[in-house]
Amino acid sequence: MATVTGVNHSNGMTATQVQRRLEQLEDHFASSSGGGMVGIVDTDGNFTATDVEGALTELAEAKPKTTTVASSATPAIDTDVTNIFTITALAAAITSMTTNLTGSPANGQALVIRILDNGLGPYAIAWGAKFASRGVSLPITTVTSKYLYVGLIWNSTTTTWDCIAASQEV
């Protein structure tokens, strides 16, 4: 049984009233669903429930959306269908990461770009106007036969992918 304390709602409901409503709803959900429930009581005393088991299953089944290409001077990255983009054997300089960049990212959306060259590098990387260094500089070259990871966050204010992390394998 949940306990409500220190409730201060703008609609004037007391903690006791919210507690009573919560108990009614817990009884309802316990008898109808048979599963554990969590939820929030809003300022009107309405309970929004979530099935714990269903939420955990959904979270456990969430997998990264990955896209992989061998090599490209202008990689096609669709941020609507990927959050980890991998180049497995870069064989030429990247002339623009922006040219074939598509998608409608949400503010704060994460994107990781992972690049490994073909062992004949290093190769230059030109990021283009849709990428910005924000505390961490965008890397401008690969290291032969070493993984490069670049962590980016979409900034809807500047409409750029902001570089917040870069890690080069040693």
N, C-alpha and C positions, 0 to 999 in steps of 0.2 A: 504494500500500500504506500503510495506516494504521500509526502507531507508538503504542504504549502506554508511558507512562512515569509513574513516581510513583504507581502504583496502590496503594491501601491498603484492601483489602476486609475486611470483618468475617468472611468465610468462609475467610480464609487463602490465597486464590489469590494467586500472585505475578504480577508484571507480565509475566513470560515466559509463564506459563500463560494469562493473559488475551490476550496478544499471539497465541499459537498458536491459541486459539479464534477470535479475531477474523479471523485469516488464513483459517481453514477456512470460516468463514461468508462472508467476502468472496469466496472462490473459488466457493462454492456460488451466491451471488447473481449473480456475474459471469457464470457459465455458464447460469443459468436465466432471468435477466431481461433481460440485454443492456443494462440501463440503469444509471445511476449510483445508488449507494445510500449513505445515511447512516444512522447508528444509534447506539445507546447500549448499552454492556455494563453489565448490572446487577451487584449484589454476588454473584450466583450464577454469573456468567459467561455469562448468557444475552444474546443480541444481539437487540435490537429494531430492525428495519430499516424505513426509509421510502424509498419511491421518490422521488428528488429531482424528476424531471420531473413526476410526478403531483402532488406537493405544490405545486410552483410553479404548475402549471396551475390547481389548485384555488384558490390564493391570488389569481392574476391574474383569475379569473372571479368572485371574491367582489365583489358589488356592494352598496352601501348599500340597506337596505330602507326605502323612503320611503312616506309617506302624505301626501296633500295634500287640504285642504279650502279652500273659498273664505272662509267665515266661520262662526264659531260662538261663542256666549256660554259654552258648556260643551263644548269640543272632545272628541271621542272618540278617545283615544290608546290603542292596544293595543300594549304594549311587546313582545309576543311576535312581532309582525309588522312592526314599524317601529323604526328607530333614528334616522331623520330625519323629523320631523313638521313640515309647512309649512302655514301659513295664508297664502293669497295675497292676500286683499282684506278684511281684518277690517273689519266694518261696525258693530260695537257693542262695548261693553266686555265683557271676558271676566269672567264672574261667578265661575267656578271652573274651574281646570285639573284639579282632583282628581275632580270629580263623575263623569265618564265615563272615568276612567283605569282601564285593565284590563291584565292580563298577569301573568306570574310571572317577573319579572326575576331575573337572576343577580347575585350580589354583584360590584360593579365594572362592570356593564354600562353602556354609554354611551347617552345619548339627547341629540339636538340638537333644539331647537325653534326654528323660524325663522318670524318673523311680519312681514308687511307689511300695513299698513292700506290702506283704499280711497282714501286721499287726503283724507278728511274728518275724520280723527282730530285730536288724539291720543285714544286709548282706554285706559281703565284695565285692569289685569290683576290678578286675584285668583288666587293660586296654590293655596291650600287646604293641608290638613294633610299631604299626601303630598310636599310640596316644602319644602326648607330651604335657607337661605343658609349656605354653608360657606366662608368666606373671601371670597366675592363675593356681594353682595346680589342677590336676585332682583329684576329690574326690575318696576316697578309701573305703567308706562305705555308706550305706543308713541310714536313721533315721526312726525308726518304724512309719509306717502310715503317712509319710510325703513325698511330692513330691520333687524330686531332678531334677534340670534342668542343663544340661551341654551344653554350646555353643562352637562349634568347627568350625574352618576354615581350608580348605585343603591347605597345603603348598607344592607346587610341587617341590620346591628345596630340601626339606628334605623328601619328600613323607610321610608326617605324617599329621594326623588331629591334629591341634594345639588348645589346650584348651585356649579360650580367656574369658570365663565366666563360673561361676558355682554358682548356687543359690539353697540354701536349704530352703524349707518351714519351718517356725518356729511355 
